Amino acid sequence: MNRLSITVIILILITTFSHASEKPVWVESEGMAIMGEIETQKEVKERAKIDAQSKAVEKAVGVFIRSHTLVSNSQLAEDLIYAAVRGKIEKVDIIKEGWDEKDRNLYRVKLKALIKPVYPEKGEGISLKVSLSKADLKEGDEVKIFYQANRDCYVYIFSVAADGSVTLLLPNSANPDNTVNAGQAYEFPLKESKIKLQARFLPGYKDPVAEERIKVIATRQKEDIIPLGFQEGLFKVFDAKSTGMISDLVKRLNQLEPSDWTEATTVYTLRR
């Protein structure tokens, strides 16, 4: 399929999980600390416990992410909601602790922690506006994507097809520069670009009307948020049969502070 004429996005609507439905999870972890020259035993024990708790939170966050990202690639528009999830310790049970038998300066703690998911607000971070040249399209119409951010940042533009495949529109081999200057309006494709985005139904789609979406992610710093994937023409196309792209994307965003990234979605309608 020629990706110079991008097949329109026909997103399968999926019920969005509510934050309230998330339940705390029990995870086990181990921590350790080496005694320094001027530390007391109490301080070393506390550091080992903190190390174990930090690892427990990290482990639990991975569980929260997987619960949403390993379902279907077509959930890209919804999964990013959960990329800012953090963990809060509700309860800790010590399983085992003590000084290492071989190294008497090393203290080990094994514990079980109950971790609750927390979804912080993004606060005063990046604000992103996204729109299309048309909100109501007929098959064959060309469409442009307009975007603007309140801060200097980097943008990544995605389309999601009905079969669950995800296409990275920007950056691409012809337009590798995805930088955005604060307050400046941008469009994709560029006026001088040979790339054209043309709205078309996916082969085999029989309904006369389809709802479509474009997803844009903005990050404060240039991030390697896109893993290697299948390539087709100018754009990277990620196989619908694999959830790796979505999982890796959300995990990478999860490592960023909520104020250092944002996302926006624009919805439009395609008619035959």
Buried (B, 14 or more C-beta within 10 A) or exposed (E): EEBBBBBBBBBEEEEEBEEEEBEBBBBBBBBBBEBEEEBEEEEBBBBBBEBBBBBBBEBBBBBBBBBBBBBBBBBBBBBBBBBBBBBEBEEBEEEEBEBEEEEEEBBBBBBBBBBBBBBEEBEEBBBBEBBBBBEEBEBEBEBBBBBBBBBBBBBBBBBBBBBBBBBBBBBBEBBEEBEBEEEEEBBBBEEEEEBEBBBBBBEEBEEEEBBBBBBBBBBBEEBEBBBEBEBEBBBBBBBBEBBBBBBBBBBBBBEBEBBBBBBBBBEBBBBE
